[in-house]
Amino acid sequence: MDTTNTREIYLAGGCFWGIEEYFSRIAGVVDVESGYANGMLDNPTYQQVCSNTTGHAETVRVRYDPAEVSLATIMDQYFKVIDPTILNRQGNDRGTQYRTGVFYVDEADLPALRAAFDAVQATLDAPVVTELAPLSCFWPAEEYHQDYLKKNPGGYCHVDFSSLSSVRTKG
């Protein structure tokens, strides 16, 4: 696959294991990588991020081919696997590192992102607390976190994979 025209978006949705695996299955997604975003510490470790003192969120970098999957579709799928009304928690995971957020690198993505946020807000009674902000930094997580659910199929995951039925998947 030609990766010259790929785009990227950074998605924080609680524990990154499930978010990474979920998006890796979507056709048009070229690569996913777990890491830590928008915090204050350079190159933090998992233990440091879990201390709730770094400001980082567990985040997945999603590189995708816009000719195969749109940012709108990615956002639609994202909002199917998180609860955007809960602050600093998804599933059983609690702490600021598990907050939800969409971090962008291209201002041109803002109209599509705002439209996705507005669309989900229109379906909810509670306010959306998911962050929408520019990416300030991203540090890849340790190797044992990468592709964690592929390596450990029985590993903990709060993500419901059944909503993948509404999108074209790989294979």
C-alpha positions as CSV (number, residue, x, y, z in Angstrom):
1,M,0.0,0.0,0.0
2,D,1.3,3.5,-0.9
3,T,1.6,5.5,2.3
4,T,2.5,8.8,0.7
5,N,-1.0,10.2,1.1
6,T,-1.8,8.9,4.6
7,R,-3.2,11.1,7.3
8,E,-3.1,10.7,11.0
9,I,-5.3,11.3,14.0
10,Y,-4.6,10.5,17.7
11,L,-7.4,8.9,19.7
12,A,-7.4,8.6,23.5
13,G,-10.2,6.2,24.6
14,G,-9.2,4.6,27.9
15,C,-6.8,1.7,27.9
16,F,-5.0,1.9,24.6
17,W,-4.9,-1.9,24.0
18,G,-8.5,-2.2,22.8
19,I,-8.5,1.1,20.9
20,E,-5.3,0.0,19.0
21,E,-6.7,-3.4,18.2
22,Y,-10.1,-2.0,17.2
23,F,-8.7,0.5,14.7
24,S,-6.2,-2.0,13.3
25,R,-9.1,-4.0,11.9
26,I,-10.6,-1.2,9.9
27,A,-9.9,-1.3,6.1
28,G,-8.0,1.8,5.1
29,V,-6.2,2.1,8.4
30,V,-2.5,1.7,7.6
31,D,-0.9,1.6,11.0
32,V,-1.8,2.0,14.7
33,E,0.6,2.7,17.5
34,S,0.0,2.9,21.3
35,G,1.6,5.8,23.2
36,Y,1.2,8.7,25.5
37,A,0.0,12.1,24.3
38,N,-0.4,15.7,25.4
39,G,1.4,15.5,28.7
40,M,4.3,17.4,30.3
41,L,7.0,14.7,30.6
42,D,9.3,13.8,27.7
43,N,9.3,10.1,26.8
44,P,7.4,8.9,29.9
45,T,7.2,5.3,31.0
46,Y,3.9,3.5,31.6
47,Q,4.6,3.6,35.4
48,Q,5.1,7.4,35.2
49,V,1.9,7.9,33.2
50,C,-0.1,5.7,35.7
51,S,1.1,8.0,38.5
52,N,-1.4,10.7,37.3
53,T,1.3,13.3,37.5
54,T,2.4,13.5,33.8
55,G,-0.7,14.8,32.2
56,H,-0.4,12.2,29.4
57,A,-3.4,10.2,28.1
58,E,-3.1,6.7,26.8
59,T,-3.5,7.4,23.1
60,V,-3.4,5.6,19.8
61,R,-1.9,7.1,16.7
62,V,-4.1,6.1,13.7
63,R,-2.5,6.4,10.3
64,Y,-5.1,6.0,7.5
65,D,-5.5,6.3,3.8
66,P,-8.3,8.9,3.2
67,A,-9.0,7.3,-0.2
68,E,-10.1,4.2,1.7
69,V,-11.6,5.4,4.9
70,S,-12.7,8.9,5.9
71,L,-12.0,10.8,9.0
72,A,-15.8,11.0,9.5
73,T,-15.9,7.1,9.5
74,I,-13.0,6.9,11.9
75,M,-14.7,9.4,14.3
76,D,-18.0,7.5,14.0
77,Q,-16.3,4.3,15.0
78,Y,-14.4,6.0,17.8
79,F,-17.6,7.3,19.4
80,K,-19.1,3.8,19.2
81,V,-16.4,2.4,21.5
82,I,-16.1,5.1,24.2
83,D,-18.5,6.9,26.5
84,P,-17.8,10.6,25.7
85,T,-19.7,11.7,28.8
86,I,-17.4,10.2,31.4
87,L,-14.3,12.1,32.6
88,N,-11.1,10.2,33.4
89,R,-12.6,6.7,33.1
90,Q,-13.5,4.1,30.5
91,G,-14.4,0.6,31.4
92,N,-12.7,-0.5,34.6
93,D,-9.9,2.0,34.1
94,R,-9.8,5.1,36.2
95,G,-7.4,8.1,36.2
96,T,-6.5,11.1,34.0
97,Q,-4.4,8.8,31.7
98,Y,-7.7,7.1,30.7
99,R,-9.5,10.3,29.7
100,T,-10.9,10.4,26.2
101,G,-9.5,12.8,23.6
102,V,-9.1,13.5,19.9
103,F,-5.8,15.1,19.2
104,Y,-5.3,16.4,15.6
105,V,-2.1,17.5,13.7
106,D,-3.9,19.2,10.8
107,E,-6.1,22.2,11.4
108,A,-7.9,21.3,8.1
109,D,-9.4,18.3,10.1
110,L,-11.2,20.6,12.5
111,P,-14.5,21.0,10.6
112,A,-14.9,17.2,10.3
113,L,-13.9,16.7,13.9
114,R,-16.3,19.4,15.2
115,A,-19.1,17.9,13.0
116,A,-18.5,14.5,14.6
117,F,-18.5,15.9,18.1
118,D,-21.7,17.9,17.4
119,A,-23.4,14.8,15.9
120,V,-22.7,12.7,19.0
121,Q,-23.6,15.5,21.3
122,A,-27.0,15.7,19.6
123,T,-27.7,12.1,20.6
124,L,-26.9,12.5,24.3
125,D,-28.5,14.1,27.3
126,A,-25.2,14.7,29.2
127,P,-22.4,16.9,27.9
128,V,-19.5,15.5,25.9
129,V,-16.3,15.8,28.0
130,T,-14.0,14.2,25.4
131,E,-11.2,16.6,24.6
132,L,-10.7,18.0,21.1
133,A,-7.3,19.6,21.0
134,P,-4.1,19.9,18.8
135,L,-1.5,17.2,19.5
136,S,1.3,18.7,21.6
137,C,3.4,15.6,21.9
138,F,3.2,11.8,21.4
139,W,5.6,9.3,22.8
140,P,5.3,5.6,21.7
141,A,4.5,3.2,24.5
142,E,6.9,0.4,25.4
143,E,7.1,-2.5,23.0
144,Y,5.1,-4.8,25.2
145,H,2.1,-2.5,24.8
146,Q,2.2,-2.5,21.0
147,D,-0.3,-5.0,19.5
148,Y,-1.0,-6.2,23.0
149,L,-4.3,-7.9,22.2
150,K,-2.8,-9.7,19.2
151,K,-0.1,-11.0,21.5
152,N,-2.5,-11.7,24.4
153,P,-5.9,-12.5,22.9
154,G,-7.4,-13.0,26.3
155,G,-6.1,-9.7,27.7
156,Y,-8.4,-7.1,29.4
157,C,-10.3,-4.9,27.0
158,H,-13.2,-2.6,27.6
159,V,-13.9,-2.1,23.9
160,D,-16.9,-3.8,22.3
161,F,-15.7,-5.1,18.9
162,S,-19.3,-5.8,17.7
163,S,-19.6,-2.3,16.3
164,L,-17.0,-3.1,13.6
165,S,-19.9,-4.8,11.8
166,S,-20.9,-1.3,10.6
167,V,-17.7,-0.6,8.8
168,R,-15.5,-2.4,6.2
169,T,-12.8,-4.4,7.9
170,K,-9.6,-6.0,6.8
171,G,-9.3,-9.5,5.5
